[in-house]
C-alpha cells in the first residue's frame, strides 16, 4: 500500500480533475466479502483490497465464510478478519452478518471472485462526496466473457450516473451508508437475487442510491442460463408480494396458460398469442437501461431471451404462490 505522501493526487476515473486524498475527509469503510468454497479466488481479491490507495487505518476487511476449504487459512495469511459459520449461509445472510459486525461509516460489498482496482475505495468515497444525500453507491462488473456476463454485469451500460430508486443492483460491487442497516434494511436470505429485498426496503424508506457505471471491479465468475433463471425466480418471489407485481404475475401466468391450452385446438390463435408474447419483451429490450443504445440491436436476441426468462420466472412463482395459498 502506498503512503499518502507518495500519491496524494489521484485522478478519479470518470472525473474531469484530480483530487487530493491527503486533504479529503476519509470516512471509515468496512469491506464485506461473503465466501463459500472461495479458496481458489479470494487470495486475489484480498490482495487487491490490501493495496488500495486509501488510508489503511480507515478501512477494515471482513470475510464471512461458511465453507470447509482453505479460505480461513488464506484470511489468516493476509491478516484479515474472518467470521466462520459452521453451516452454509446464503450470500444474502453472509452479507447481513458482515453488515452487523462492520464498524465503518460506509459498508462496502465485494465478492470473493472479484478484483478491485487500486482506486476502488477512493472512487466510492468521491461518489458519496458528490452525492451527499445518496444512501448507497452501486457499481458494475467488467471482464465478462459472454453476452450474459456483459449485460447482467452492467458492462455495456452507458456512462451517465443514475440517481433514484433501483429495483436491483450488482451485489458484488456496492456500498451503503451505515444508516441503511441501522434502520433495519437487509439483504434477502438467498443466494441469488438477495439485492431485491434491500432495494425494495430502500425504496420504501425513501433512500435513494446512485448507480455509477464507471465504478467497476473485475469479476472472474460466469453467469449461466440456469443461474440467470434462478436469479429471475428469486426476484419474482420477493416482488410478487407487492400488489402491482402480483397483478402482473397473474397476467403473465394467464397468457402462458392460454398459449399452452390453445396449442392443440387453435394453432393460428396460438401463433398470434406467441407473437404478442415476443413483442412485449422486444419492446422492453429496446429500452433496457442495462445496455447502452449503441449495443442494443447487436445484443437484441439475448435481451429478448432474458426478458422471456423473467416472464417465465414470474409466471412460475405466481403459480407456486397460488398453490401455497390454496394449501393453507
N, C-alpha and C positions, 0 to 999 in steps of 0.2 A: 504494500500500500504506500503510495507516495504521500509525502507530507504536504501541509498547506503551503509552506514556503517554496516547495519545489513546483507546485502547479496551482497557483492561486487564480489564474484567469482561465476559465473554461468556456469554450464556445458551445452553447446549448444547441443541440440538434433541433432544427426547426425554428430557431430564433434568429433575429437579424443582428444581434450584437452579443458579445461575450458578457459574462457576469463573473463577479469576484466572490468565490466561495469563502474567502477569508473574512469578509465583512458581512456576508449574508447570515441572517439568523438560521441556525441549523436545528430544526426540531428533531427530537429523538425518534428513531424509527425501529420498529420490531419487524423483522422479516420472517414470515411463517412459511415453512415448507412441509406439506403433507407427504408422507413417504410410505410406500408398501412395496417390498421387493425392489428397492431402488438402488441397490449397491452398484449396479453397472453404470449408472448415470449421475448419481448425486455428488460424486467427487468433483466432477467438472462444474457442477452448479455451485458448490461451496467455494471452490477456488475463485470463481467469477465474483462471488459476493464478498470475499475477503480482500479483493483487490479493487474495491470501489473507491473512486476519488471523492470520498466523503469522510469527514472526521470520524475516526474509528471508535471513539468513545461515545459517539452519538447514535450508534445502531447496534442491535443485537440480532443474532440469527437463532431461530428456534425450529428444530426439526421435530415433527410429530410422527413417530414411526410405529407401525403395527405389524411389521413383518418379522421374519426369523432369519434374515440373511445378515450380511456384514455391515448393514447401514449404521448400526450403533457404533461399531468399531471405527468406521470411517469418520463419523462425527467426533469421536474422541481424538482421532489423529489430527483433526482440524481445530480442536478446542471449541467445538460448537455444542451448545446445549441441546440435548436430545431427550424428548419425552417419549417413553416407550409404553405402548399398551399391549397387554398380553393377547387380547383378541382383536381380530381385524376390524379396523374402523373404515367407514366410508370416507371419501375425501372431504365431503362436507363436514362430517363430525370432526375430522382431524383439523380442519381449518378453524372450526369453532373452539376447539381446545386450545389451539395456538393463540387465538384472539383473546381468550380468557386469561392466559398466563402472560401475555405480552405486557411490557411495561412502557412501550413507546407512545408518543403522542400520535404517531402515524403507524398503522398496522398494514404492512405490505405483504402480498402473497405472490409466491413464485413456485412453480412445480419442480420436482426433483429432476425432470428430464429437460430442464431449460437452462440456458446460459445467459446471464445478464451482461450487457455491455458495461464498460467501466463507469459510464456516466448515468447509469440507470437511476440511482438514488438522487443524484443531482437533478435529473430530468423530472422525477416525481416532485421533488421539493419546489422546483421552478413552476410546475403546473399548479401546485397548491398555492404558491405565492401569487400567481397570475389570476387565479380564481378563488379568492378567499372565502366565498360563500358556498363553494362546492364541498361536498362531504366525501367524495371519492374521485379517484383518477383511474380510468380504465385504459389499458393498453392493448397491444396486438402481438401476434407471433410473426416470426419470419423463418425462412428455411424450409417451407413446405415442399414436399416432393411430388405431390399430386394436386389435382384441381380442388379436391375436397379439403386438403390441408390448407391451401392458399385462401380459399373462400371462407371456411369456418374459422380460420385463424386470423382473419382480418387483414391478410397480407395485400389484398387487392383493393382495400378501401381508399377513397380519396383522402387527401391530406388534411382537410379542414377539421378543426376540433369541434365537437358537438356537445353542447351543454343542455341538460334536461333530464328526463326520466327514461331510463332504458329498460327494455324487457329482459335483458340478459347481458352477459359480458364474458370475457375470457378470464376464467378464474386464475389461471397461471401467470397473469400479469396485471395486477390491480392493487390499489392501495386505498385505505379509508381512514378518515379521522377516528380517533379513539371513541368519540361521542357516539358513533354509529352503533358500536357494540354495547356501550354503556346504556343506550336507550332500548336495548333488547333485541336489536336486529341480529339475525343469524342466517348462516348458510343452511340449505336443506340437508337433512341427514341422508345423503345418497351419493353414489359415486359419479353419476352423470347428471348434469343439469342442476347442480346444487346452487348455482348462482340465481336461479329463478326466484326462489323464496326470498333471498336477500333483496333482489331487485324489486319485488312486489312490496316488501316492507319499507324499503327506502321511498318508494312512490307514495305509499300510504301516509308516511310521516313527512312528506314534502321535502325530502332530502335529495337535492339534485346532484348529479355526477357529471364529470367531463370525460368524454371519450376522445383520447388523443392517439390517432393512428401512428404518429411518429414515435410514440413510446413503445419500443419493441424489445423483445427478448428472443433469442434463438431457441426454437423448440425442436427437440430431437425425436419426439414421438410422432406417430402417424394415425390418421383418422381413417377407419374402415367404414363401409356402409352399415355393418352391424352396429358399430359403436354410434354412428350418426343416428340410426333409428332408435337406439336406446336413449340417447340424449333427447330426441324429439318426444319420446314417450314420457320421459321424466318431466319435460316442460309441460306437456299436455296434462299430466296427472296433477301437477300443482295448480296450473292455470284454470282447470275445469271447475274449481271451487268458486270462481268468480261468476256472477250471473251472466255477464256478457259472453264469457268464454264457454259457459255451459250451453247457451243458445247456439253458438257457433258449432260446438261439438255435435249437438243434435242434428243440425242441418247437414253437416258433413257425413254423419252416420246414415242419415236418411237417404242422401244422394248415393252413397256407396251401396246401400241395401237395395235401392231401386235399380241401380246398374246391374247388380248380380241377379236380382229377381227377374228382370226383363230380358236377360240374355237369351234364354231358350225360346221365348214366345214372340218377342218384338225386336228382332235384330236391328232394324232401322232406328227404332227409338233408342235402343242401347247405344248405337253408334253416335247419335246426336247427343245423348247424355254424356258419353265418353269425351266427345269433342268439347262440350261445355266444361267438364271437369279438367280438361287440359288447358282450356282458355284462361280459366281463373288463375292457376299457378303461373301461366305465361305472363299475364298482366302484372302479377305481383313481382315476378322475376325481373321484369324490365324496370322496376322501381326499387330493387333491392339495394339498400344503402350499405350493405357489406361489400359491395363491388362497385368500383368507380365506373362511370359511364363508358369510358373507352375499353372496358373489359367485358361489359355485359353481353354483347352479342356473341363474342368469342366463347364465353362460358355458358351461354343460354341453355343448352341441353342439361348441363349439370345443375344449373339453378332451378330449372323446372323439376328435375328429379328430386331435388332437395325439398321443394315445395310439396311435391306429391308425398314424400316421406312424412312431412309434418301433417298433411291432411289425413293420411292413413293412421298415423300415431294418435291424432286427435279422435278419430272415429273409434279406434280400438279402446282407448282409455274411457271414452264416453260409454261404450258398450259395457265395459267392466264396471264402471261406476253405477250404471243402471242395474246390473246383475247383483252387485253388492247390496244396493238399496232394496232390491226385491227379496233378498235372502235374509234380511234383518227381521 
